[in-house]
Amino acid sequence: MKSKTRKILIPLVVIIVTVLLVMFIKGNPPQANRFSSPPKAKVNVAVESLTPQSFQIMIDSFGTVKPRTQSKLVAQASGQIIKISEQFREGGFFEKGDVLVQLDDRDHRAEVKSAQAALLTAEQSLLEEQARGRQAMTDWQRLGKGEEASSLVLRKPQLAAAEASVLSAQANLEKAKLDLERTKITAPYAGRVLSRSVDLGQVVSNNMEIAIIYAVDSVEIRLPIKNKDLPFINLPEQFRDGAKNSAGSLVEFSSNLVGKQHWQGQVIRTEGAIDESAQQLYVVAQIHDPYKATSDNQYPIKIGQYIKAQIKGKTVENALVIPNSAIYQGSYVYTEEKGVLRRKDITLAWQNATQAIVADGLSAGDNLVLTPLGQVSSGTQVTVMGSEAYQATRADTPRLSREELEKKAKEQGITVEKLIEQRRAAREQGAQ
C-alpha cells in the first residue's frame, strides 16, 4: 500500500514543481537586449554663425620673371679686344655709358688722320678754285664787252666740284671718328649682363654679337588670370585713342627659391588676345627697381625665376565668406537649426584655394557646420560643440583609458569601437 502511494506522489510532485518553475520564468523574463535597437546617437559638430563682412579679394597667380628691356650688344667696329670691364660678365651690373669692352683703336686712329689729311687737301683745292673763279669774273668784266658770262666761263662747275670734295672729306672724317669712338663699346642703359660670347684677346668684326644684356630698372611677370576672377580685378585696358579705363591692381610677389623673398608690383597692362591653349587672359605685372638691396630680400630676383603672385582685387561689401572645407561637391553645405542638421544648396560668387563667397543659398545668421561629415542626411540630430548640452555630456560621463575600454568590451563580448559608440549614445541621451 505504501509503495503504491509513493508511486502516485512522485509524479504529482514533479508536475507541481514544473508548474511552479514555468510560472517563475514567465514572471521573471531575462533582461536580454540583444534584439532591441540601440539608442539613436547625435553628431557633435562645430558651427559658425555667418556674418556679412567687407572682404578684400586676393587672386592667386604665378609666373616667371622676364626683363622689361633685353638687347643684343653687338660690335659696330672691328678690332681685337684689349680690355674688358670688371662688370662685363654674367650677372654683372653696369650703368648707362660705362665702357664694357675696349677694342684696339690704332687702325682707326690712322684712318682719322688720313681723313683729316684728305679734308685739308680738299679745302686747299676749294680755296684755289674760288680764287680762279674770282679771276675769271675779273677777266670777263674787262673783256666781255658788257655781255653776260656763262657758268663755265666763271668756273662755277669746277667750284661746285671742289665744294663737293670738301663735303665728302668731312663726311669721311666724321665716319672715321665715329668708328674710332665705337672701339669703346658702351652700355646703352643701366643693366645687367645675361650672357657674353667674347673674351679678352678675341678679334671681333662689325655687327658681331658680343653679349646679351637687360635693363634693371624693372622686370615683368606674365600672370594668367582665371575667367571667374576677371570681374574682381582692376584691368588697365588701353583703347585705340590712348585712353585707359583704370590703374592696374597691386600685386604681392613671393618666392622660396633662396629663403623667403617678397616684392611689391603692379599690373601695368593686359595682353591683346586670349591664350588659345588655356583659354585664359594674361596680364603683365611689373616690379620696379627689383635689384635694390632691402632687409626683406637677402638675394636679388633672378631672370627666369618662378614666383607666386597675389593680386589685390576689388573689395566686396556685405559678403558671406565660408571656408572651402565646409562645401561638399562644390554645391551644398550643412547648417544647424535647433539641434537639427539641414542641407542647403548654394551658389558661389567667387572662390580661391581656401575661401569662397556665397552668392545665394545662405543668409546672415545661419549656423554653418564646419565639422567634416560623412554620409549624413538632412534632419539628423546634432549637438553643437561648446553648447551647454555638449558641455554637460562631457562633464557627466567619466572617461576610461584604453585598457579599461578593452576590458569592458571583452566582458560584454563586443568590440571597443562598439562600446565607444554605446557610451557616446548614452551621453547624448543623458544630455536630452
BELPEKA-V312229 format. One line per field, one symbol per residue. ss: DSSP state (H for helix, E for strand, C for the rest). phi: phi as a letter, one per 20 degrees, with the letter a starting at -180 (. if undefined). burial: + if it has 9 or more other C-alpha atoms within 8 Angstrom, else -. A space follows every 10 residues. Layout:
BEGIN
ss = ???
phi = ???
burial = ???
END
This chain:
BEGIN
ss = CHHHHHHHHH HHHHHHHHHH HHHHHHHCCC CCCCCCCCCC CCEEECEEEC CCEEEEEEEE EEEEEEECCE EEEECCCCEE EEEECCCCCC CCEECCCCEE EEECCHHHHH HHHHHHHHHH HHHHHHHHHH HHHHHHHHHH HHHCCCCCCC CCCCCHHHHH HHHHHHHHHH HHHHHHHHHH HCCEEECCCC EEEEEECCCC CCEECCCCEE EEEEECCEEE EEEEECHHHH HHCCCCCECC CCCECCCCCE EEEEECCCCC EEEEEEEEEE CCCCECCCCE EEEEEEEECC CCCCCCCCCC CCCCCEEEEE EEEEEEEEEC EEEHHHCECC CEEEEEECCE EEEEECEEEE ECCCEEEEEE CCCCCCEEEC CCCCCCCCCC EEEECCCHHH HHHHHHCCCC CHHHHHHHHH HHCCCHHHHH HHHHHHHHHH HC
phi = .fffffffff ffffffffff fffffffcff eedfdeffff eedecdccff cfbedefdde baadfcffcc ceecedbdqe fdbcffeebg nfebdfnfee cdefdfffff ffffffffff ffffffffff ffffffffff fedelneeef fffemfffff ffffffffff ffffffffff fffdedffaf abeebcccbg nfeddfmefd adcbfdfacc cedfcfffeg fdceeefddf enfceaffff cddbbdfcme dcbdbbfdad febffffelc eddddcdelf dffcffdfcf fdfnfececc efefedelee dcfffeedlm cbcdcdclnc ececfcceea bcfccbdeeb occfnfefee ffdeedefof fcdffnffff ffffefdfed ffffffffff femcefffff ffffffffff ff
burial = ---------- ---------- ---------- ---------- -+-+++++++ -++++++-++ ++++++++-+ -+++++++++ ++-+---+++ -+++++--++ +++++--++- ++--++-++- -++-++--++ -+++-++-++ +--+------ ---+++--+- -++-++--++ -++--++-++ -++++++--+ ++++++---- ---+++-+++ ++++++++++ +++++---+- --++++++-- ---+--++++ +++++----+ ++++++++++ +--++----+ +++++++-++ ------++-+ -----+++++ ++++-+--++ ++++-++--- ++++++--++ ++++-+++-+ +---+++++- +--+-+++++ ---------+ +++++---++ ++++------ ----++-+++ ---+++--++ -+-++++++- +-
END
